[in-house]
Amino acid sequence: MGYDAVKLELIEWLAKLNDEETIAYLKIVKDSRDKNDDWWKDLSVEQKESIERGIRDVKEGRVFSHEEIQRKYGL
């Protein structure tokens, strides 16, 4: 899928999004890119911990491929 298709998919998703926390987070990411600022410092403690857990999972091999998930859930 090309960038243009991904951007359109994201625009459609964002237009329907009602989750205020996700919208606020996306605004932080957008604003930090505009300022060339480090968005990490704007994340909540919970968001940082979640990202760090994900990085540890990857490093320790606790991951599943996209294909494995599709098979498991019949997608």
Buried (B, 14 or more C-beta within 10 A) or exposed (E): EEEEEEEEEEEEEEEEEEEEEEEEBBEBEEEBEEEEEEBEEBBEEEBEEEEEEEEEEEEEEEEEEEEEEEEEEEE
